[in-house]
Amino acid sequence: MGFLLIFFSIGLAFFFSSRVFPEEARVPELAPLNEKFLEYILRPKKEIWPQFSDDGHPLGLLPSPQDFSHFENLPFMKIESLPSSYDLRTINKLSLIRNQGACGSCWAFATYGSLESFLRPSENWDFSEQDLIDLHGFDYGPCSGGNVFMSIAYLARWSGPINEEDVPYIYSAWDSFAVRKHIQDVVFIPPKPTALDNDLLKQAVMNYGAVYASMYYKSAYFNSIYNSYYNPSEKVGAHAVAIVGWDDNFDKNKFNSPPAGNGAFIARNSWGINWGDKGYFYVSYYDEFFGRWGLSAAVKAEPAVGYTAIYQYDPLGLTSSLGYTGSDTAWFANIFTASSSDPIIAVSFYSLGLSSHYEIYIYTNPDPDQPRIGTLAGVESGSLNSPGYFTIPLKVGIALKIGQKFSVVVKQKTLNYNYPIPIEYRSSGYTSQASAQAGESFISSDGNTWSDLHTSWDGRYANSNVCLKAFSGLPPLYPPSNFKLQRLENNFIFFTEYINRLTWEANPKNRTKIIKYNLYKKEKGAPDSTYKLVSEINSNVFLSDHRGLKWDWFYTYRITTVDELGRESEPSEASN
Amino acid sequence: MKKIFLGIFLLVLPAGQYAFDLEVGITFGGRTVKDSEIKRVYGNGTVFFPYLALNVFEGLFIGAGYEGGYSRETKIGLYNEPTTLEVTGIEFFVGYEYKIKIISPYLKIGYGSYTYKQTIESRYVWAFPVDAKKSAISIGGGLKFFPFKYIFLAAEARYVPLKVKPYDKEVDLGGLRYSGGAGFRFIF
C-alpha cells in the first residue's frame, strides 16, 4: 500500500509539474521606441515635421514607433555585377507620375509607386492612395502624414489596394470596393551605413522595381537646372519618395554644393509632372539622409485570385516587438477559429533580423491557453535573408471545419536582434484603436511555457496582438510571366503584313496544374469592356502571332492562366 | 497612249490596201525580272508570246499579241507560305522590218496592258489582295529567217518596264524577254 502511495504521489507530482503548473513564464521586454517617433508624439516640432516644405510642396512622412537602430552600422555590402547606371523609366517599369496636392500623403504615393512598379510592365495598375490615407486605421488624419508601416498594415490585412477609379484621389466617399491584389511580401532594405553602400538598394530596384525611400527635403538643396538634390546635414521636411534607378557617374558639380563624389539615385516624387525632370530628380549618394533615414521598402503583390480568407488580429500591423533578454529567439502564436472549410495554406509574419530562421507549426483543436497542445497538423521551416513582411506557403494545406479552432505557432530566430516577436502595440496618438482579447495571442521564450498577451503581466500588453496571419483557400494563380509583344514585318514584296508576336512564359510560382492560357485583345485605347477572347492556347505553347495587320492597326492584349480547377488568373497586359 | 496606237493603225491601214502580208507567229523563251526581291523569291521565268501582225506598208507592221507563261510557285515570308505570282499581258505593237534576202531584222515598240496576280495561301492576308492591271510600253527587236517563202524562224529580245504599286511599295515587274519562235506569213 505504501509503495502504491509513493508511486501515485510521484506520478501526480510529475503530472502537475509538467501540465498544470507550468514553469513561470519569463517577462518579455518591449523593443525600444524609435527616438524620432517619441520626438514627434511627445513634442511635435513643426520645424522638423512640417506638413509643407519651405517652398510650399506637401510632405507627409512621419516616423513609425518601431526602432530600427539595430540595422545601423552594418558591414558594407558589396554586390558584384551591378551596372553603373540603371533607370526603370527606360524599361516601362513605372506608372505615371502623380501629384499628392496639398496633402501629407507622400508615403502613400511612394508605397504605390513601389507596388505599381513591381507589377509593371506586365500589369498596369493605378491604385487608390485616397483609400489608403482614408482607411489606414491609425490615429492620423488622411492628410496628416504617415509611413510605410501604415501602408503595410492596410495592405497586409487586405483592406487594399483598390483601384484609383473606385476611390479617386481627393474623394472621401468610402465604400466597399474590390481588393485588386494581395500584398503578402514587403522586403525591407536597411539604412545605408555609408554614402557608397548602395548595393542593397540597387539590387532591390533591379529585382522588384521602385523602392520606397525616406529623405529630408529643403528647397535650398534642390538644383532646378539639373533636377538634383543633395542635403549634407539638415534634418527638416521629412518626405517619402521612390527610388527608380541610379547613375554612378552623375556629376557631383550638378548639385548646389558639391558632395564628396559623383553618383546619384534617380527618385520619383509625387509633386506632379511639372516638378523636376517630369516628376523625377537625382539625389546624391552622399545625401546624409536619403536611404539612411529609416527603412526603405519594396512592396510586392500577389494575385487576389487564390487565398480566400485571412485570419488575423493585427489590422494595424507592426508597431513594436517583444523579446527575451539575452536571446534572439522567441515563440509567438495565435489561436484562430475557422470561418470556412478552406484549408490553411500559408502563414505570414514580420521579420526584423538582417537574416532569420523560422519554424512554423499548425495545430488543430489546441488547448485554449496552450497553443502547442493540440493535434499537430503541419510543420514548415526556412530562412529569410532580409528583414520584411513575409508570407510562407505551406507545402500541405491544413484541412479545417467551420468553427474549428486552430493555432499557428512560430519560432523565430532573428540574427543579433533580441526582439523577434512582432506585435501590434497600442501607442497613444498613433494606434489607439489597437485592441485584443484573451485567447488570441500568445508568446513564449521556449515554446513550452506560454503567456496570453492580453491577460499576462498586469495587462501591460492587454491591447496587443502578435503580427501573425494565416491564409486559407487555394494557392494564388498567377498570370503568365514575361508577356511581351514584338512587332514583326512579314515581307510579301507587294505589301508588308504586320504581325504582333506575343510571347510569354509559364509562371514558376503557380502551384496548381495549368491547362491553358486565354488570350484577349482590344483595339489600343478602347475601353476594357471591349476585350474579346481571341484564342485559348494549350499550356505548353508560349507564342501567338496576331497576323494580317496593317501598319496602323494597334492592339492591346491580355493573357490569363487557367488551371485545372477552372480558375482564371488576373491578366498580364502588353500593347503596341 | 492607246489613242496614239489607234491613230497609227488608222493611218497605215489605207496604205495597206494595195498589198499586205499577214503574219502569225509564236515565240517561247525566258524572261528576267528587274526587281531584286521578286527575282530572289520568285525568280526569272519563261514566257510565250503568240501574235498576229500585219505588214501594212514597205516593212511597216502592226500587230497584237498575248504574253503568258510567267507563273512562278514558291514559298514566301516568315512562315514560308505557298505563293504564286502570275504576269500576263495583251500587247499592241508597231514596228519596221528591213528585208535582206531571207533575213529580216526588225525593231518594234508596243503598248500593253499587263495583269499581275499574287496568290498567297494564307488566311491572314485577306486584307491585301494583289490582282490588278497596269499598262506599259515595250521595246524590242529581232531577226526573222525565212528558210521557206512563207515560213520563218525568229529570235527576239523585248524589254517591258512595268512598275506597279498596289500598296505602299513600288515593285518593278519589268524585265527582258529573250525568245525564239516560228511563224507563217500569208502574202496577199
Contacts between the chains, C-beta under 8 A, distances in Angstrom:
chain1	res1	chain2	res2	distance
A	488	B	78	6.6
A	490	B	77	4.7
A	490	B	78	4.9
A	490	B	79	7.5
A	491	B	37	7.5
A	491	B	77	6.6
A	492	B	76	6.0
A	492	B	77	5.8
A	492	B	83	7.7
A	492	B	118	7.3
A	492	B	120	6.4
A	492	B	125	6.9
A	492	B	128	7.1
A	492	B	130	8.0
A	493	B	35	7.6
A	493	B	37	4.9
A	493	B	38	6.1
A	493	B	41	6.3
A	493	B	76	7.5
A	493	B	118	7.6
A	493	B	169	7.4
A	493	B	171	6.0
A	494	B	118	5.7
A	494	B	128	7.6
A	494	B	130	4.7
A	494	B	164	7.7
A	494	B	166	5.3
A	494	B	167	6.3
A	494	B	169	6.6
A	494	B	171	5.7
A	495	B	125	8.0
A	495	B	128	4.5
A	495	B	130	7.1
A	495	B	166	6.9
A	495	B	167	4.2
A	495	B	168	7.3
A	495	B	169	6.7
A	496	B	168	7.7
A	496	B	169	7.2
A	497	B	77	7.3
A	497	B	124	6.8
A	497	B	125	5.8
A	497	B	128	6.7
A	499	B	78	7.3
A	547	B	122	7.8
A	547	B	124	3.8
A	547	B	125	8.0
A	548	B	124	3.7
A	548	B	125	6.0
A	548	B	126	6.9
A	548	B	127	5.9
A	550	B	127	6.6
